[in-house]
Amino acid sequence: MELKWTWLVIALAVIVVVWLVVWFFPTPFRRSPRNAVLVAHAQRLRGIPRFRVLARRRELEMLARVFAVLFLIGGSILLAGRLTSVKTHQEEVRNRDIMLCLDVSGSMVDYDEELAREFSKIVEGLNGERIGLTIWSGVAVTVFPLTDDYDFVVEQLDLAAEKFASYDYNYSAGTYIGDDKGSLISDGLVSCVDRFDRPDQERGRAVVLASDNDPQGKPVFTLPESSDYAAENDVVVYGLGTREMSYRESAVQEFEAAAENTGGTFQLMGSDGSTGSIVEGINDLETARSKEPPRVTVIDRPALGAGLTSAGVLLVVIAGVRRRA
């Protein structure tokens, strides 16, 4: 802690010292009062019990007043000088972006509700990241862009789960471009990678890609090409496949290879720790932390000065009450 106005404290302290010198030492400014009374044989008076009681009470009153004056002076000087503490802190901001990338093709009807709820579990395990949601089949549609408003994210994922549970196809209508194209996982991945903003900033980026890897029609990109595209843009892909994929070994191997090519992992829905492993992987991303300029905060600490002043006032009151008693 330090004093903001040290010069004022020094000036007041000098004034107090001068006053004490004038008060306690003989000076031209301090003479004996003219109405002083000299009393002979005062020793017998001091031997009277009642006199000793009154004299002792007077001594205590004067001692209380002396401490009261000292407390009032000390507290007033501290309050006048503004006792403060200085705190310097530098905040770190997490710079990780997570795009939830969901396949909403016809073959995913029985899984999308569960996947939306799995996404909610993933969000619960994160802290400070920006999160977005993109759905796709023939083409990709952004449900909501990257945001750190977690209440909004959870609300939107709950809404998506409700829409999928009620088979409300209007929710995903924008992703449908005909029966000949659907579940284009490679094009969906590229679209999700392109949803990341702030390309000039060093940020950790990840895509949670949920699909059954059962494309219908000819995509613009192959899955290996889209995986390379993600890797080139420093985007890590975490794959989440449907349980039905376990019967299609080639689909699992292709999906797993695409995720691992970016440094990510692949899990089947419902497998032990599928959600937890994704969260762990995201949290292990090398996070670029942007440090804000240091901020200096000056905090007034009036407690000591106010406490001494209050104690002085209290002693003055007590001494006054005792004198009238």
N, C-alpha and C positions, 0 to 999 in steps of 0.2 A: 504494500500500500504506500501511497505517497500523497503529499499535500499539493493541491493545485495552485494555491496562492501562498507559497512559502514566505514571500516577502512580508505579507500581512501578519503571519504568525510570528516572524522575527520582530516586527515592529511592536506588536502587542506584548510579546514577552519582555522586550526592553522596557516598555512602559511599566509593566508589573514589577520588574526588578527595581527600577528607580523608586517606585512607590514603596516597596518593602524597605529599601535603604532609608528613605526619608522617615518611615514609620518607626523602625526599630533602632536607629542610631541617632545620637544627638546631632542636630543640625540647626542652623539659624531659623529654619522653618517650623521647628517643633520645640515649643517651650512648655514648661509646666503650667497647667491651668491656673488662672489668677484666683479662683474660688476654692483652691485646694484647702482641706482642713487637716491640721496636724493633731493627732490624738495621742495622748500619753497613756502609759500603762495598758496598752492594747492586748498584752499577753493574757491578762485575766479574762478579757472579752473572748479571746480565742478559745479559752478553756470551757466556755459554756456549751453544753451539748447541742442546744438549738442553733447556736451560732455556727457550730461545725457542720451541722446538717445543711443550713442555708448556704454556707460558704462552699460546701462540696457541690451542691446543686448549681450554684453560680459557676463554678469551674467547669462542670459538665456542659452547661449552656454555652459558655464561651468557647469550649473546645468544639462543640457542635457547630457554632457559628464560624469558627476558623476553618473547619473542614468544608462547611457550606460555601464559604468564600473561595476556597481552593478549588472545589469541584466546579463552581460556577465560572471561575476564571478559566480553568483548564478546558471545560466543555465549550465555553464561548469561543476560545481561541481555536479549538479544533473545528467547530462549526464555521467560524469565519474563514479559516484556511481551506475548507472543503477537502476533507480526507477522502481520497479516491483510490480505486484499484484499476489497473489497466490490463485488459485481456485481449490477446491477439489470437485469432483462430482462422484457419483456412479450411473451407469446406471442399469436400470431394463429391463429385457428381458421377453416379454410375452411368456409363455410356454403353448400354447393351440394348439391342432391339430384337424382339422376338415376333416373327410372323407365323401365326397359326394358319395352316394351309389345308383346307378340308375338301375332299372329293365328295360331291353331292350327286353323283350319277345314279342312274336307276339301280345299279347293282349294290349301291351303298345304303339303300332305304332302311334296311334292318340294323344298320350300324351307326348312322349319323347322330341319332339322339345320344347314344352311349359315348360316342367320340366327343360330342360337345361337352358332355359332363366330364370326360377325361381331361379335356382342355381346361375346364374350371379347376380341376385338381392341380394341374400344372401351374396355373396362375397363382393358386394358393401357396405354392412353394417358392414363388419368386418375390423379389423385393426391390423396387426401384427401376425395374426394366420398363421400356416402352413395349406395348403389345398391340398387335393388329390381327385382324381376321380376314382371310380371303377364301371364298368358296369357288369351286370350279368343276366343270365337266367338259363341255365342248370349248367354252371360253371361261375366263376368270372374272369374278366380280368382287370388288372390295366391300365387305360388310361394314367395317370401320377401320380407319387408318391407324398407324402407330400412335399410341397414347399412353400416358402414365396414370390416367384416371381409372384406378382399379375397380371402383364401384361401378363405373360405366361398363367396363370390360365384363365383369361378372354378370351384370344385368343383361348385356347383349348375348352372352353365352347361354344364360338361362332361357332367354327368348328363343334362341336358335334351337335349343333342346325341345322346347314346347312345340315349335313349328314342325320339327322332324317327327315328334311323337304323334302329332295329329295329322301327319301326311299332308301338310299344307304346301303344295308344290309351288304356290305363288312366291314363297320365300326364295326359292332357287331358280325361278323362271328365267332370269337373265343369263344363266349359264347354259341354257339349252339352245342349240343351233341346228337341231335335226337329229333323226334317228341314226344317221350314218356316222355321227361323231359324238363320243362321250367317254368320260373317264380318261381323258388324255393326260396322264400323269406327268409326262415330260414337259408338255406345254404348260401345265398347271404349275410345275416347279419353277420354270423360267419366269412366269408371270408373278409368282410370289417373290422371287428374287428381285424383280424390277420394282416391287412395292416399297423397297427400302429407300428412304430419303437421306438427305445430308451426305451425299457421296464424298464431299471434301473433308469430312470429319473421320477421325480414327475411332471407330466404334466396333464393339463386338456384335456380330449379327448371326442369327440362327433362324432356321425354318423348321417348324414341326409339321411334317408332311404326313397326313393320314389318308390312306387309300388302300384299295384292294389290288392295285396294279393290274387292272383288267381293261386295257384301253380298247375302244371300238373306233375304227376309222384310222386314217393316216394322220399322225401329228406333224407339226413343223419340225420339232426336234426329237431325237431319240433320247431315251433315258440317260445313257452315258454322256451324250452331248449336254443335256441339261445339268447333269451332275458336274461336268467340267466347268460349265458356265457359273454355277454356284461357287465352285472352288476358286475360280479366277476372280470372283468378286468378294472373296474372303467370307463367304456365307457357309456356316456349318449346317448340315441337314440331319435332322433326327427323324427317322422313319417310324411310323406306327401303322402296322398292317392289321387287317381283319383276321379273325380266327379261321375263316374259310380258306385263307391263303395257305394254311399249313398243308392243304391237299394239292397245292400247285407249287412244287419245289422250285421250278424255274422262275416263277414270279417272285418268290421269296428271295432267291439268290440274286436276281437282278436288282430288286429293291435294296437289299442289304449292301450290295456292291456300290450302288449309287450313293448311299448314305456314308459308308465308310470312306469313299473317295474324297469326301469333303472333311473328314475328321470326325464325323458323327457316328451314330449308332442306329441299329434297327431292332425293334421289338414288335411282337404280336400283341394285340389287345388281350388283356386279361392275364398275360404272363406275369410271373412273380416280379414285382418291382418295375413294371413297364413304365408307369408314370414317374416313379421315383428316380429311375435311371436317367430319364430325360431331364428332369429338374436338376439332378446332380451334374449332368453333362453341361447344361446351360450355365450353372453356377461356376463350373470349372473353366468357362470360356475366359480367355485372357481379356480382362476388362480394361479398356482405356479409360482412365479417370482424368477428367479435366479439372484442374484446380483453379478455383476462383481466386481473384486477388485477395491477399490477406486483409482482414477487417480488424481494426482496432476499436475496441469498445471501452469507454471510460465510464466506470460505475461509481456513483457517489456512495460513500460508506458513512452515513451520519450517525450510525448506531452508537459509537463510542462517545462522540461529543454530546449527543442527545441524552445518553445515559448519565454522563457526568453532570450535565446541567440539571436533569431531573432529580438526581440525588442531592444536589445542592439546594434546590428549591424545597425538597422534602425535609432536609435538615433545618432550613430556615423556619418552616412551618412548625416542626417539632419543638425547636427552641422557643418560638413564640408562644406555643401552647403551654410549655413548661413554665415560662416566665409568668403567665397569667394565673397558673394554678396556685 
